[in-house]
Amino acid sequence: MHLEILKFLQKSGCAGGTVLRGLAGFTAGAPALTLPSAGSEGKLPMVVQFIDVPEKVAEILPTLQTMVGSRLMTVQPIQVLAPDR
């Protein structure tokens, strides 16, 4: 699913996107898993993050919500500090 989300973000013209995979994690009602655990790779947490202006985020958010279904999604305002060029 994370690759489909990245493709959607890129096709939508977002400024950038990244996928981060957790080394360990748990969900409510399930035991904690770590990377070496047998068969746990597909169950470990992944974070898909992207950056763009608030208007673009508002535009694509409904489609993202449909894509992720019942999975957790957060939206956070950030301050971007660009290096002097």
C-alpha positions as a Markdown table, in Angstrom:
| # | Residue | x | y | z |
|---|---|---|---|---|
| 1 | Met | 0.0 | 0.0 | 0.0 |
| 2 | His | 2.8 | 2.4 | 0.8 |
| 3 | Leu | 4.0 | 2.4 | -2.8 |
| 4 | Glu | 0.5 | 3.1 | -4.1 |
| 5 | Ile | 0.3 | 6.1 | -1.8 |
| 6 | Leu | 3.7 | 7.4 | -2.9 |
| 7 | Lys | 2.7 | 7.0 | -6.6 |
| 8 | Phe | -0.6 | 8.9 | -5.8 |
| 9 | Leu | 1.4 | 11.7 | -4.0 |
| 10 | Gln | 3.8 | 12.0 | -6.9 |
| 11 | Lys | 1.0 | 12.0 | -9.6 |
| 12 | Ser | -0.8 | 14.6 | -7.5 |
| 13 | Gly | 2.2 | 16.9 | -7.8 |
| 14 | Cys | 3.3 | 16.8 | -4.1 |
| 15 | Ala | 6.6 | 18.4 | -3.2 |
| 16 | Gly | 8.0 | 15.2 | -1.7 |
| 17 | Gly | 7.3 | 11.9 | 0.1 |
| 18 | Thr | 9.1 | 9.3 | 2.2 |
| 19 | Val | 8.4 | 5.9 | 3.6 |
| 20 | Leu | 9.9 | 4.9 | 6.9 |
| 21 | Arg | 9.7 | 1.3 | 8.3 |
| 22 | Gly | 9.8 | 0.7 | 12.0 |
| 23 | Leu | 12.4 | -1.7 | 13.6 |
| 24 | Ala | 9.8 | -2.7 | 16.2 |
| 25 | Gly | 6.2 | -1.9 | 17.1 |
| 26 | Phe | 2.9 | -3.1 | 18.4 |
| 27 | Thr | -0.8 | -2.4 | 18.0 |
| 28 | Ala | -3.6 | -2.7 | 20.6 |
| 29 | Gly | -4.3 | -6.3 | 21.4 |
| 30 | Ala | -1.1 | -7.6 | 19.7 |
| 31 | Pro | 2.3 | -8.4 | 21.0 |
| 32 | Ala | 5.3 | -6.2 | 20.2 |
| 33 | Leu | 7.3 | -7.4 | 17.2 |
| 34 | Thr | 10.9 | -6.7 | 16.2 |
| 35 | Leu | 12.5 | -7.0 | 12.8 |
| 36 | Pro | 14.2 | -10.3 | 13.5 |
| 37 | Ser | 10.9 | -11.9 | 14.5 |
| 38 | Ala | 9.9 | -14.6 | 12.0 |
| 39 | Gly | 7.3 | -13.3 | 9.6 |
| 40 | Ser | 7.0 | -9.9 | 11.3 |
| 41 | Glu | 8.3 | -7.7 | 8.4 |
| 42 | Gly | 4.8 | -7.3 | 6.9 |
| 43 | Lys | 3.4 | -6.5 | 10.3 |
| 44 | Leu | 5.9 | -3.8 | 11.4 |
| 45 | Pro | 4.8 | -0.2 | 11.4 |
| 46 | Met | 5.4 | 2.0 | 8.4 |
| 47 | Val | 5.1 | 5.7 | 8.2 |
| 48 | Val | 4.4 | 7.4 | 4.9 |
| 49 | Gln | 5.0 | 11.1 | 5.1 |
| 50 | Phe | 4.8 | 13.9 | 2.6 |
| 51 | Ile | 5.2 | 17.6 | 2.5 |
| 52 | Asp | 3.4 | 20.3 | 0.6 |
| 53 | Val | 1.5 | 23.6 | 1.1 |
| 54 | Pro | -1.7 | 23.4 | 3.2 |
| 55 | Glu | -3.9 | 23.9 | 0.1 |
| 56 | Lys | -2.5 | 20.8 | -1.6 |
| 57 | Val | -2.8 | 18.7 | 1.5 |
| 58 | Ala | -6.5 | 19.7 | 1.8 |
| 59 | Glu | -7.0 | 18.8 | -1.8 |
| 60 | Ile | -5.6 | 15.3 | -1.6 |
| 61 | Leu | -6.6 | 14.4 | 1.9 |
| 62 | Pro | -10.0 | 12.9 | 1.1 |
| 63 | Thr | -8.4 | 10.5 | -1.4 |
| 64 | Leu | -5.7 | 9.6 | 1.1 |
| 65 | Gln | -8.3 | 8.9 | 3.8 |
| 66 | Thr | -10.1 | 6.5 | 1.4 |
| 67 | Met | -6.8 | 4.8 | 0.5 |
| 68 | Val | -5.7 | 4.2 | 4.2 |
| 69 | Gly | -9.2 | 3.1 | 5.3 |
| 70 | Ser | -9.1 | 2.3 | 9.1 |
| 71 | Arg | -5.4 | 2.8 | 9.4 |
| 72 | Leu | -4.1 | 5.7 | 11.5 |
| 73 | Met | -3.4 | 9.0 | 9.8 |
| 74 | Thr | -2.1 | 12.2 | 11.3 |
| 75 | Val | -1.8 | 15.7 | 9.8 |
| 76 | Gln | 0.7 | 18.1 | 11.3 |
| 77 | Pro | 1.7 | 21.7 | 10.4 |
| 78 | Ile | 5.4 | 22.2 | 10.0 |
| 79 | Gln | 7.9 | 24.9 | 9.5 |
| 80 | Val | 10.3 | 24.4 | 6.6 |
| 81 | Leu | 13.8 | 25.9 | 7.0 |
| 82 | Ala | 15.4 | 26.1 | 3.6 |
| 83 | Pro | 19.2 | 26.5 | 3.5 |
| 84 | Asp | 20.6 | 29.7 | 2.0 |
| 85 | Arg | 21.5 | 29.3 | -1.6 |
